[in-house]
Amino acid sequence: MFAMQVVKISLAMMLQQFRFTVVPGTRIDRVIRITMNPRHGLPMMVAPNDRKFATSDVHGQIREMVTLP
């Protein structure tokens, strides 16, 4: 219970200070076990939060699950 609260607060603090972007051209395929996960991880770029959000070009099975621009 306490650990989950720490994770939530830490994530909120990181999202306020940093901008996370998927590496352009990344292939995101899913693997289903007990939970669903990206097969080969999810490579991200981290930058200071300058509020310059943009889309990244991604490929793979993720497009079967969600509509991406």
PDB file of N, H, CA, C and O in Angstrom:
ATOM      1  N   MET A   1       0.824  -1.185   0.000  1.00  0.00           N
ATOM      2  CA  MET A   1       0.000   0.000   0.000  1.00  0.00           C
ATOM      3  C   MET A   1       0.875   1.258   0.000  1.00  0.00           C
ATOM      4  O   MET A   1       0.700   2.143  -0.837  1.00  0.00           O
ATOM      5  N   PHE A   2       1.822   1.326   0.953  1.00  0.00           N
ATOM      6  H   PHE A   2       1.963   0.607   1.633  1.00  0.00           H
ATOM      7  CA  PHE A   2       2.713   2.481   1.025  1.00  0.00           C
ATOM      8  C   PHE A   2       3.582   2.583  -0.225  1.00  0.00           C
ATOM      9  O   PHE A   2       3.789   3.674  -0.758  1.00  0.00           O
ATOM     10  N   ALA A   3       4.089   1.439  -0.690  1.00  0.00           N
ATOM     11  H   ALA A   3       3.921   0.554  -0.257  1.00  0.00           H
ATOM     12  CA  ALA A   3       4.960   1.437  -1.874  1.00  0.00           C
ATOM     13  C   ALA A   3       4.219   1.964  -3.093  1.00  0.00           C
ATOM     14  O   ALA A   3       4.806   2.687  -3.898  1.00  0.00           O
ATOM     15  N   MET A   4       2.945   1.621  -3.248  1.00  0.00           N
ATOM     16  H   MET A   4       2.468   1.034  -2.594  1.00  0.00           H
ATOM     17  CA  MET A   4       2.163   2.093  -4.389  1.00  0.00           C
ATOM     18  C   MET A   4       1.985   3.613  -4.323  1.00  0.00           C
ATOM     19  O   MET A   4       2.032   4.284  -5.355  1.00  0.00           O
ATOM     20  N   GLN A   5       1.786   4.152  -3.141  1.00  0.00           N
ATOM     21  H   GLN A   5       1.748   3.608  -2.303  1.00  0.00           H
ATOM     22  CA  GLN A   5       1.674   5.608  -2.987  1.00  0.00           C
ATOM     23  C   GLN A   5       2.988   6.289  -3.344  1.00  0.00           C
ATOM     24  O   GLN A   5       2.984   7.343  -3.981  1.00  0.00           O
ATOM     25  N   VAL A   6       4.107   5.706  -2.945  1.00  0.00           N
ATOM     26  H   VAL A   6       4.110   4.850  -2.428  1.00  0.00           H
ATOM     27  CA  VAL A   6       5.413   6.269  -3.274  1.00  0.00           C
ATOM     28  C   VAL A   6       5.617   6.281  -4.782  1.00  0.00           C
ATOM     29  O   VAL A   6       6.120   7.264  -5.326  1.00  0.00           O
ATOM     30  N   VAL A   7       5.234   5.207  -5.466  1.00  0.00           N
ATOM     31  H   VAL A   7       4.825   4.409  -5.024  1.00  0.00           H
ATOM     32  CA  VAL A   7       5.366   5.140  -6.923  1.00  0.00           C
ATOM     33  C   VAL A   7       4.509   6.210  -7.583  1.00  0.00           C
ATOM     34  O   VAL A   7       4.978   6.886  -8.498  1.00  0.00           O
ATOM     35  N   LYS A   8       3.282   6.381  -7.149  1.00  0.00           N
ATOM     36  H   LYS A   8       2.901   5.832  -6.405  1.00  0.00           H
ATOM     37  CA  LYS A   8       2.375   7.380  -7.738  1.00  0.00           C
ATOM     38  C   LYS A   8       2.914   8.794  -7.555  1.00  0.00           C
ATOM     39  O   LYS A   8       2.896   9.594  -8.491  1.00  0.00           O
ATOM     40  N   ILE A   9       3.385   9.097  -6.372  1.00  0.00           N
ATOM     41  H   ILE A   9       3.400   8.447  -5.612  1.00  0.00           H
ATOM     42  CA  ILE A   9       3.919  10.433  -6.103  1.00  0.00           C
ATOM     43  C   ILE A   9       5.203  10.662  -6.897  1.00  0.00           C
ATOM     44  O   ILE A   9       5.402  11.742  -7.452  1.00  0.00           O
ATOM     45  N   SER A  10       6.071   9.659  -6.955  1.00  0.00           N
ATOM     46  H   SER A  10       5.909   8.782  -6.504  1.00  0.00           H
ATOM     47  CA  SER A  10       7.320   9.785  -7.719  1.00  0.00           C
ATOM     48  C   SER A  10       7.036   9.998  -9.196  1.00  0.00           C
ATOM     49  O   SER A  10       7.673  10.838  -9.832  1.00  0.00           O
ATOM     50  N   LEU A  11       6.089   9.251  -9.748  1.00  0.00           N
ATOM     51  H   LEU A  11       5.572   8.569  -9.231  1.00  0.00           H
ATOM     52  CA  LEU A  11       5.730   9.408 -11.155  1.00  0.00           C
ATOM     53  C   LEU A  11       5.175  10.800 -11.421  1.00  0.00           C
ATOM     54  O   LEU A  11       5.536  11.426 -12.417  1.00  0.00           O
ATOM     55  N   ALA A  12       4.312  11.290 -10.554  1.00  0.00           N
ATOM     56  H   ALA A  12       4.018  10.782  -9.745  1.00  0.00           H
ATOM     57  CA  ALA A  12       3.764  12.638 -10.724  1.00  0.00           C
ATOM     58  C   ALA A  12       4.868  13.693 -10.711  1.00  0.00           C
ATOM     59  O   ALA A  12       4.836  14.638 -11.499  1.00  0.00           O
ATOM     60  N   MET A  13       5.838  13.533  -9.819  1.00  0.00           N
ATOM     61  H   MET A  13       5.864  12.765  -9.179  1.00  0.00           H
ATOM     62  CA  MET A  13       6.940  14.497  -9.748  1.00  0.00           C
ATOM     63  C   MET A  13       7.815  14.438 -10.998  1.00  0.00           C
ATOM     64  O   MET A  13       8.249  15.473 -11.503  1.00  0.00           O
ATOM     65  N   MET A  14       8.075  13.220 -11.502  1.00  0.00           N
ATOM     66  H   MET A  14       7.722  12.379 -11.092  1.00  0.00           H
ATOM     67  CA  MET A  14       8.899  13.091 -12.716  1.00  0.00           C
ATOM     68  C   MET A  14       8.190  13.686 -13.921  1.00  0.00           C
ATOM     69  O   MET A  14       8.829  14.337 -14.747  1.00  0.00           O
ATOM     70  N   LEU A  15       6.881  13.476 -14.040  1.00  0.00           N
ATOM     71  H   LEU A  15       6.362  12.946 -13.369  1.00  0.00           H
ATOM     72  CA  LEU A  15       6.137  14.010 -15.188  1.00  0.00           C
ATOM     73  C   LEU A  15       6.054  15.531 -15.165  1.00  0.00           C
ATOM     74  O   LEU A  15       5.888  16.153 -16.214  1.00  0.00           O
ATOM     75  N   GLN A  16       6.167  16.137 -13.992  1.00  0.00           N
ATOM     76  H   GLN A  16       6.303  15.631 -13.140  1.00  0.00           H
ATOM     77  CA  GLN A  16       6.177  17.596 -13.901  1.00  0.00           C
ATOM     78  C   GLN A  16       7.522  18.172 -14.344  1.00  0.00           C
ATOM     79  O   GLN A  16       7.573  19.276 -14.885  1.00  0.00           O
ATOM     80  N   GLN A  17       8.601  17.438 -14.120  1.00  0.00           N
ATOM     81  H   GLN A  17       8.559  16.541 -13.680  1.00  0.00           H
ATOM     82  CA  GLN A  17       9.937  17.975 -14.381  1.00  0.00           C
ATOM     83  C   GLN A  17      10.537  17.545 -15.714  1.00  0.00           C
ATOM     84  O   GLN A  17      11.436  18.213 -16.226  1.00  0.00           O
ATOM     85  N   PHE A  18      10.056  16.440 -16.288  1.00  0.00           N
ATOM     86  H   PHE A  18       9.326  15.897 -15.872  1.00  0.00           H
ATOM     87  CA  PHE A  18      10.670  15.899 -17.497  1.00  0.00           C
ATOM     88  C   PHE A  18       9.631  15.618 -18.569  1.00  0.00           C
ATOM     89  O   PHE A  18       8.450  15.431 -18.278  1.00  0.00           O
ATOM     90  N   ARG A  19      10.093  15.592 -19.820  1.00  0.00           N
ATOM     91  H   ARG A  19      11.053  15.745 -20.056  1.00  0.00           H
ATOM     92  CA  ARG A  19       9.268  15.224 -20.969  1.00  0.00           C
ATOM     93  C   ARG A  19       9.799  13.898 -21.502  1.00  0.00           C
ATOM     94  O   ARG A  19      10.971  13.785 -21.860  1.00  0.00           O
ATOM     95  N   PHE A  20       8.929  12.902 -21.550  1.00  0.00           N
ATOM     96  H   PHE A  20       7.976  12.993 -21.259  1.00  0.00           H
ATOM     97  CA  PHE A  20       9.300  11.568 -22.025  1.00  0.00           C
ATOM     98  C   PHE A  20       8.765  11.387 -23.440  1.00  0.00           C
ATOM     99  O   PHE A  20       7.583  11.624 -23.691  1.00  0.00           O
ATOM    100  N   THR A  21       9.633  10.964 -24.375  1.00  0.00           N
ATOM    101  H   THR A  21      10.593  10.771 -24.172  1.00  0.00           H
ATOM    102  CA  THR A  21       9.254  10.772 -25.762  1.00  0.00           C
ATOM    103  C   THR A  21       9.757   9.413 -26.227  1.00  0.00           C
ATOM    104  O   THR A  21      10.892   9.032 -25.943  1.00  0.00           O
ATOM    105  N   VAL A  22       8.910   8.690 -26.938  1.00  0.00           N
ATOM    106  H   VAL A  22       7.987   9.000 -27.169  1.00  0.00           H
ATOM    107  CA  VAL A  22       9.329   7.420 -27.526  1.00  0.00           C
ATOM    108  C   VAL A  22      10.352   7.715 -28.620  1.00  0.00           C
ATOM    109  O   VAL A  22      10.159   8.649 -29.399  1.00  0.00           O
ATOM    110  N   VAL A  23      11.418   6.954 -28.696  1.00  0.00           N
ATOM    111  H   VAL A  23      11.575   6.195 -28.063  1.00  0.00           H
ATOM    112  CA  VAL A  23      12.439   7.130 -29.725  1.00  0.00           C
ATOM    113  C   VAL A  23      11.777   6.956 -31.101  1.00  0.00           C
ATOM    114  O   VAL A  23      11.118   5.942 -31.330  1.00  0.00           O
ATOM    115  N   PRO A  24      11.936   7.920 -32.021  1.00  0.00           N
ATOM    116  CA  PRO A  24      11.308   7.815 -33.341  1.00  0.00           C
ATOM    117  C   PRO A  24      11.719   6.540 -34.070  1.00  0.00           C
ATOM    118  O   PRO A  24      12.877   6.126 -34.014  1.00  0.00           O
ATOM    119  N   GLY A  25      10.762   5.926 -34.749  1.00  0.00           N
ATOM    120  H   GLY A  25       9.822   6.262 -34.794  1.00  0.00           H
ATOM    121  CA  GLY A  25      11.017   4.718 -35.513  1.00  0.00           C
ATOM    122  C   GLY A  25      10.991   3.447 -34.683  1.00  0.00           C
ATOM    123  O   GLY A  25      11.304   2.370 -35.192  1.00  0.00           O
ATOM    124  N   THR A  26      10.625   3.556 -33.416  1.00  0.00           N
ATOM    125  H   THR A  26      10.371   4.431 -33.003  1.00  0.00           H
ATOM    126  CA  THR A  26      10.587   2.392 -32.532  1.00  0.00           C
ATOM    127  C   THR A  26       9.497   1.415 -32.963  1.00  0.00           C
ATOM    128  O   THR A  26       8.407   1.825 -33.360  1.00  0.00           O
ATOM    129  N   ARG A  27       9.797   0.137 -32.882  1.00  0.00           N
ATOM    130  H   ARG A  27      10.683  -0.196 -32.559  1.00  0.00           H
ATOM    131  CA  ARG A  27       8.791  -0.902 -33.133  1.00  0.00           C
ATOM    132  C   ARG A  27       8.275  -1.373 -31.782  1.00  0.00           C
ATOM    133  O   ARG A  27       9.048  -1.846 -30.949  1.00  0.00           O
ATOM    134  N   ILE A  28       6.973  -1.244 -31.564  1.00  0.00           N
ATOM    135  H   ILE A  28       6.345  -0.859 -32.241  1.00  0.00           H
ATOM    136  CA  ILE A  28       6.364  -1.647 -30.301  1.00  0.00           C
ATOM    137  C   ILE A  28       5.456  -2.843 -30.563  1.00  0.00           C
ATOM    138  O   ILE A  28       4.365  -2.696 -31.113  1.00  0.00           O
ATOM    139  N   ASP A  29       5.910  -4.014 -30.170  1.00  0.00           N
ATOM    140  H   ASP A  29       6.796  -4.134 -29.724  1.00  0.00           H
ATOM    141  CA  ASP A  29       5.128  -5.245 -30.274  1.00  0.00           C
ATOM    142  C   ASP A  29       4.762  -5.686 -28.866  1.00  0.00           C
ATOM    143  O   ASP A  29       5.528  -5.486 -27.923  1.00  0.00           O
ATOM    144  N   ARG A  30       3.597  -6.281 -28.731  1.00  0.00           N
ATOM    145  H   ARG A  30       2.975  -6.444 -29.497  1.00  0.00           H
ATOM    146  CA  ARG A  30       3.150  -6.698 -27.407  1.00  0.00           C
ATOM    147  C   ARG A  30       3.447  -8.173 -27.175  1.00  0.00           C
ATOM    148  O   ARG A  30       3.543  -8.965 -28.113  1.00  0.00           O
ATOM    149  N   VAL A  31       3.587  -8.517 -25.908  1.00  0.00           N
ATOM    150  H   VAL A  31       3.509  -7.874 -25.146  1.00  0.00           H
ATOM    151  CA  VAL A  31       3.693  -9.898 -25.484  1.00  0.00           C
ATOM    152  C   VAL A  31       2.710 -10.039 -24.325  1.00  0.00           C
ATOM    153  O   VAL A  31       2.693  -9.218 -23.408  1.00  0.00           O
ATOM    154  N   ILE A  32       1.894 -11.086 -24.377  1.00  0.00           N
ATOM    155  H   ILE A  32       1.907 -11.753 -25.122  1.00  0.00           H
ATOM    156  CA  ILE A  32       0.883 -11.265 -23.344  1.00  0.00           C
ATOM    157  C   ILE A  32       1.283 -12.438 -22.465  1.00  0.00           C
ATOM    158  O   ILE A  32       1.421 -13.571 -22.927  1.00  0.00           O
ATOM    159  N   ARG A  33       1.460 -12.143 -21.217  1.00  0.00           N
ATOM    160  H   ARG A  33       1.347 -11.223 -20.842  1.00  0.00           H
ATOM    161  CA  ARG A  33       1.729 -13.172 -20.201  1.00  0.00           C
ATOM    162  C   ARG A  33       0.639 -13.005 -19.159  1.00  0.00           C
ATOM    163  O   ARG A  33      -0.541 -13.093 -19.497  1.00  0.00           O
ATOM    164  N   ILE A  34       0.985 -12.772 -17.929  1.00  0.00           N
ATOM    165  H   ILE A  34       1.944 -12.701 -17.654  1.00  0.00           H
ATOM    166  CA  ILE A  34      -0.025 -12.437 -16.926  1.00  0.00           C
ATOM    167  C   ILE A  34      -0.539 -11.033 -17.205  1.00  0.00           C
ATOM    168  O   ILE A  34      -1.733 -10.760 -17.074  1.00  0.00           O
ATOM    169  N   THR A  35       0.365 -10.150 -17.590  1.00  0.00           N
ATOM    170  H   THR A  35       1.335 -10.371 -17.697  1.00  0.00           H
ATOM    171  CA  THR A  35       0.001  -8.804 -18.019  1.00  0.00           C
ATOM    172  C   THR A  35       0.531  -8.593 -19.426  1.00  0.00           C
ATOM    173  O   THR A  35       1.302  -9.408 -19.933  1.00  0.00           O
ATOM    174  N   MET A  36       0.119  -7.503 -20.057  1.00  0.00           N
ATOM    175  H   MET A  36      -0.507  -6.841 -19.645  1.00  0.00           H
ATOM    176  CA  MET A  36       0.585  -7.197 -21.404  1.00  0.00           C
ATOM    177  C   MET A  36       1.755  -6.219 -21.292  1.00  0.00           C
ATOM    178  O   MET A  36       1.666  -5.214 -20.585  1.00  0.00           O
ATOM    179  N   ASN A  37       2.848  -6.517 -21.990  1.00  0.00           N
ATOM    180  H   ASN A  37       2.920  -7.332 -22.563  1.00  0.00           H
ATOM    181  CA  ASN A  37       4.062  -5.706 -21.934  1.00  0.00           C
ATOM    182  C   ASN A  37       4.614  -5.508 -23.333  1.00  0.00           C
ATOM    183  O   ASN A  37       4.320  -6.296 -24.231  1.00  0.00           O
ATOM    184  N   PRO A  38       5.427  -4.444 -23.536  1.00  0.00           N
ATOM    185  CA  PRO A  38       6.143  -4.330 -24.794  1.00  0.00           C
ATOM    186  C   PRO A  38       7.184  -5.441 -24.901  1.00  0.00           C
ATOM    187  O   PRO A  38       7.932  -5.676 -23.952  1.00  0.00           O
ATOM    188  N   ARG A  39       7.241  -6.119 -26.030  1.00  0.00           N
ATOM    189  H   ARG A  39       6.634  -5.928 -26.801  1.00  0.00           H
ATOM    190  CA  ARG A  39       8.113  -7.289 -26.209  1.00  0.00           C
ATOM    191  C   ARG A  39       9.593  -6.961 -25.996  1.00  0.00           C
ATOM    192  O   ARG A  39      10.302  -7.726 -25.342  1.00  0.00           O
ATOM    193  N   HIS A  40      10.062  -5.849 -26.532  1.00  0.00           N
ATOM    194  H   HIS A  40       9.486  -5.228 -27.064  1.00  0.00           H
ATOM    195  CA  HIS A  40      11.490  -5.510 -26.461  1.00  0.00           C
ATOM    196  C   HIS A  40      11.727  -4.244 -25.654  1.00  0.00           C
ATOM    197  O   HIS A  40      12.673  -3.503 -25.921  1.00  0.00           O
ATOM    198  N   GLY A  41      10.875  -3.992 -24.670  1.00  0.00           N
ATOM    199  H   GLY A  41      10.106  -4.593 -24.453  1.00  0.00           H
ATOM    200  CA  GLY A  41      11.003  -2.770 -23.884  1.00  0.00           C
ATOM    201  C   GLY A  41      10.432  -1.576 -24.626  1.00  0.00           C
ATOM    202  O   GLY A  41       9.850  -1.724 -25.700  1.00  0.00           O
ATOM    203  N   LEU A  42      10.595  -0.418 -24.064  1.00  0.00           N
ATOM    204  H   LEU A  42      11.068  -0.297 -23.191  1.00  0.00           H
ATOM    205  CA  LEU A  42      10.072   0.801 -24.666  1.00  0.00           C
ATOM    206  C   LEU A  42      11.135   1.886 -24.566  1.00  0.00           C
ATOM    207  O   LEU A  42      11.202   2.596 -23.563  1.00  0.00           O
ATOM    208  N   PRO A  43      11.978   2.023 -25.609  1.00  0.00           N
ATOM    209  CA  PRO A  43      13.054   3.018 -25.546  1.00  0.00           C
ATOM    210  C   PRO A  43      12.487   4.440 -25.529  1.00  0.00           C
ATOM    211  O   PRO A  43      11.669   4.811 -26.370  1.00  0.00           O
ATOM    212  N   MET A  44      12.936   5.210 -24.566  1.00  0.00           N
ATOM    213  H   MET A  44      13.600   4.909 -23.882  1.00  0.00           H
ATOM    214  CA  MET A  44      12.432   6.566 -24.379  1.00  0.00           C
ATOM    215  C   MET A  44      13.582   7.562 -24.338  1.00  0.00           C
ATOM    216  O   MET A  44      14.710   7.227 -23.979  1.00  0.00           O
ATOM    217  N   MET A  45      13.265   8.787 -24.715  1.00  0.00           N
ATOM    218  H   MET A  45      12.348   9.059 -25.007  1.00  0.00           H
ATOM    219  CA  MET A  45      14.186   9.904 -24.552  1.00  0.00           C
ATOM    220  C   MET A  45      13.623  10.770 -23.429  1.00  0.00           C
ATOM    221  O   MET A  45      12.414  10.992 -23.356  1.00  0.00           O
ATOM    222  N   VAL A  46      14.494  11.253 -22.564  1.00  0.00           N
ATOM    223  H   VAL A  46      15.476  11.073 -22.623  1.00  0.00           H
ATOM    224  CA  VAL A  46      14.081  12.099 -21.446  1.00  0.00           C
ATOM    225  C   VAL A  46      14.706  13.469 -21.635  1.00  0.00           C
ATOM    226  O   VAL A  46      15.907  13.592 -21.877  1.00  0.00           O
ATOM    227  N   ALA A  47      13.866  14.508 -21.520  1.00  0.00           N
ATOM    228  H   ALA A  47      12.891  14.408 -21.323  1.00  0.00           H
ATOM    229  CA  ALA A  47      14.346  15.883 -21.676  1.00  0.00           C
ATOM    230  C   ALA A  47      13.686  16.741 -20.598  1.00  0.00           C
ATOM    231  O   ALA A  47      12.651  16.362 -20.050  1.00  0.00           O
ATOM    232  N   PRO A  48      14.274  17.883 -20.297  1.00  0.00           N
ATOM    233  CA  PRO A  48      13.606  18.786 -19.355  1.00  0.00           C
ATOM    234  C   PRO A  48      12.212  19.142 -19.892  1.00  0.00           C
ATOM    235  O   PRO A  48      12.006  19.208 -21.104  1.00  0.00           O
ATOM    236  N   ASN A  49      11.279  19.366 -18.997  1.00  0.00           N
ATOM    237  H   ASN A  49      11.446  19.312 -18.013  1.00  0.00           H
ATOM    238  CA  ASN A  49       9.921  19.664 -19.416  1.00  0.00           C
ATOM    239  C   ASN A  49       9.848  21.089 -19.971  1.00  0.00           C
ATOM    240  O   ASN A  49       9.658  22.051 -19.227  1.00  0.00           O
ATOM    241  N   ASP A  50      10.002  21.203 -21.288  1.00  0.00           N
ATOM    242  H   ASP A  50      10.155  20.421 -21.893  1.00  0.00           H
ATOM    243  CA  ASP A  50       9.916  22.493 -21.957  1.00  0.00           C
ATOM    244  C   ASP A  50       8.545  22.684 -22.603  1.00  0.00           C
ATOM    245  O   ASP A  50       8.316  23.680 -23.289  1.00  0.00           O
ATOM    246  N   ARG A  51       7.629  21.731 -22.386  1.00  0.00           N
ATOM    247  H   ARG A  51       7.815  20.922 -21.829  1.00  0.00           H
ATOM    248  CA  ARG A  51       6.249  21.755 -22.880  1.00  0.00           C
ATOM    249  C   ARG A  51       6.177  21.787 -24.408  1.00  0.00           C
ATOM    250  O   ARG A  51       5.177  22.245 -24.960  1.00  0.00           O
ATOM    251  N   LYS A  52       7.217  21.310 -25.104  1.00  0.00           N
ATOM    252  H   LYS A  52       8.029  20.937 -24.655  1.00  0.00           H
ATOM    253  CA  LYS A  52       7.231  21.205 -26.562  1.00  0.00           C
ATOM    254  C   LYS A  52       6.913  19.766 -26.947  1.00  0.00           C
ATOM    255  O   LYS A  52       7.791  19.012 -27.368  1.00  0.00           O
ATOM    256  N   PHE A  53       5.652  19.401 -26.796  1.00  0.00           N
ATOM    257  H   PHE A  53       4.940  20.014 -26.454  1.00  0.00           H
ATOM    258  CA  PHE A  53       5.238  18.027 -27.039  1.00  0.00           C
ATOM    259  C   PHE A  53       5.072  17.776 -28.528  1.00  0.00           C
ATOM    260  O   PHE A  53       4.656  18.669 -29.266  1.00  0.00           O
ATOM    261  N   ALA A  54       5.392  16.571 -28.975  1.00  0.00           N
ATOM    262  H   ALA A  54       5.730  15.845 -28.375  1.00  0.00           H
ATOM    263  CA  ALA A  54       5.271  16.200 -30.378  1.00  0.00           C
ATOM    264  C   ALA A  54       4.995  14.704 -30.464  1.00  0.00           C
ATOM    265  O   ALA A  54       5.183  13.971 -29.492  1.00  0.00           O
ATOM    266  N   THR A  55       4.554  14.263 -31.620  1.00  0.00           N
ATOM    267  H   THR A  55       4.402  14.858 -32.409  1.00  0.00           H
ATOM    268  CA  THR A  55       4.321  12.837 -31.824  1.00  0.00           C
ATOM    269  C   THR A  55       5.606  12.172 -32.305  1.00  0.00           C
ATOM    270  O   THR A  55       6.492  12.828 -32.851  1.00  0.00           O
ATOM    271  N   SER A  56       5.691  10.871 -32.097  1.00  0.00           N
ATOM    272  H   SER A  56       4.971  10.338 -31.653  1.00  0.00           H
ATOM    273  CA  SER A  56       6.824  10.084 -32.576  1.00  0.00           C
ATOM    274  C   SER A  56       6.310   9.026 -33.540  1.00  0.00           C
ATOM    275  O   SER A  56       5.212   8.497 -33.366  1.00  0.00           O
ATOM    276  N   ASP A  57       7.097   8.724 -34.540  1.00  0.00           N
ATOM    277  H   ASP A  57       7.989   9.153 -34.681  1.00  0.00           H
ATOM    278  CA  ASP A  57       6.737   7.698 -35.511  1.00  0.00           C
ATOM    279  C   ASP A  57       7.046   6.332 -34.903  1.00  0.00           C
ATOM    280  O   ASP A  57       8.207   6.018 -34.640  1.00  0.00           O
ATOM    281  N   VAL A  58       6.006   5.515 -34.680  1.00  0.00           N
ATOM    282  H   VAL A  58       5.063   5.770 -34.894  1.00  0.00           H
ATOM    283  CA  VAL A  58       6.205   4.181 -34.114  1.00  0.00           C
ATOM    284  C   VAL A  58       5.586   3.140 -35.034  1.00  0.00           C
ATOM    285  O   VAL A  58       4.678   3.443 -35.808  1.00  0.00           O
ATOM    286  N   HIS A  59       6.079   1.923 -34.946  1.00  0.00           N
ATOM    287  H   HIS A  59       6.817   1.677 -34.318  1.00  0.00           H
ATOM    288  CA  HIS A  59       5.615   0.816 -35.773  1.00  0.00           C
ATOM    289  C   HIS A  59       5.300  -0.368 -34.882  1.00  0.00           C
ATOM    290  O   HIS A  59       5.634  -0.365 -33.697  1.00  0.00           O
ATOM    291  N   GLY A  60       4.657  -1.382 -35.445  1.00  0.00           N
ATOM    292  H   GLY A  60       4.385  -1.385 -36.408  1.00  0.00           H
ATOM    293  CA  GLY A  60       4.443  -2.621 -34.714  1.00  0.00           C
ATOM    294  C   GLY A  60       2.978  -2.877 -34.396  1.00  0.00           C
ATOM    295  O   GLY A  60       2.083  -2.213 -34.918  1.00  0.00           O
ATOM    296  N   GLN A  61       2.756  -3.857 -33.526  1.00  0.00           N
ATOM    297  H   GLN A  61       3.483  -4.397 -33.102  1.00  0.00           H
ATOM    298  CA  GLN A  61       1.409  -4.285 -33.178  1.00  0.00           C
ATOM    299  C   GLN A  61       0.636  -3.244 -32.376  1.00  0.00           C
ATOM    300  O   GLN A  61      -0.583  -3.353 -32.245  1.00  0.00           O
ATOM    301  N   ILE A  62       1.310  -2.254 -31.844  1.00  0.00           N
ATOM    302  H   ILE A  62       2.300  -2.165 -31.950  1.00  0.00           H
ATOM    303  CA  ILE A  62       0.624  -1.222 -31.067  1.00  0.00           C
ATOM    304  C   ILE A  62      -0.477  -0.563 -31.892  1.00  0.00           C
ATOM    305  O   ILE A  62      -1.483  -0.118 -31.340  1.00  0.00           O
ATOM    306  N   ARG A  63      -0.293  -0.499 -33.196  1.00  0.00           N
ATOM    307  H   ARG A  63       0.524  -0.861 -33.644  1.00  0.00           H
ATOM    308  CA  ARG A  63      -1.289   0.128 -34.060  1.00  0.00           C
ATOM    309  C   ARG A  63      -2.574  -0.688 -34.159  1.00  0.00           C
ATOM    310  O   ARG A  63      -3.610  -0.152 -34.553  1.00  0.00           O
ATOM    311  N   GLU A  64      -2.528  -1.975 -33.807  1.00  0.00           N
ATOM    312  H   GLU A  64      -1.686  -2.410 -33.487  1.00  0.00           H
ATOM    313  CA  GLU A  64      -3.743  -2.786 -33.778  1.00  0.00           C
ATOM    314  C   GLU A  64      -4.577  -2.476 -32.533  1.00  0.00           C
ATOM    315  O   GLU A  64      -5.778  -2.744 -32.508  1.00  0.00           O
ATOM    316  N   MET A  65      -3.951  -1.919 -31.516  1.00  0.00           N
ATOM    317  H   MET A  65      -2.975  -1.701 -31.536  1.00  0.00           H
ATOM    318  CA  MET A  65      -4.620  -1.691 -30.239  1.00  0.00           C
ATOM    319  C   MET A  65      -5.153  -0.279 -30.063  1.00  0.00           C
ATOM    320  O   MET A  65      -6.204  -0.081 -29.454  1.00  0.00           O
ATOM    321  N   VAL A  66      -4.432   0.707 -30.596  1.00  0.00           N
ATOM    322  H   VAL A  66      -3.578   0.546 -31.091  1.00  0.00           H
ATOM    323  CA  VAL A  66      -4.839   2.102 -30.445  1.00  0.00           C
ATOM    324  C   VAL A  66      -4.690   2.821 -31.769  1.00  0.00           C
ATOM    325  O   VAL A  66      -3.879   2.426 -32.607  1.00  0.00           O
ATOM    326  N   THR A  67      -5.458   3.863 -31.962  1.00  0.00           N
ATOM    327  H   THR A  67      -6.117   4.184 -31.282  1.00  0.00           H
ATOM    328  CA  THR A  67      -5.355   4.693 -33.148  1.00  0.00           C
ATOM    329  C   THR A  67      -4.342   5.787 -32.869  1.00  0.00           C
ATOM    330  O   THR A  67      -4.551   6.617 -31.985  1.00  0.00           O
ATOM    331  N   LEU A  68      -3.247   5.796 -33.614  1.00  0.00           N
ATOM    332  H   LEU A  68      -3.076   5.122 -34.332  1.00  0.00           H
ATOM    333  CA  LEU A  68      -2.206   6.800 -33.450  1.00  0.00           C
ATOM    334  C   LEU A  68      -2.229   7.753 -34.631  1.00  0.00           C
ATOM    335  O   LEU A  68      -2.552   7.348 -35.748  1.00  0.00           O
ATOM    336  N   PRO A  69      -1.888   9.021 -34.399  1.00  0.00           N
ATOM    337  CA  PRO A  69      -1.854   9.983 -35.514  1.00  0.00           C
ATOM    338  C   PRO A  69      -0.756   9.653 -36.521  1.00  0.00           C
ATOM    339  O   PRO A  69      -0.595  10.362 -37.514  1.00  0.00           O
TER     340      PRO A  69
END
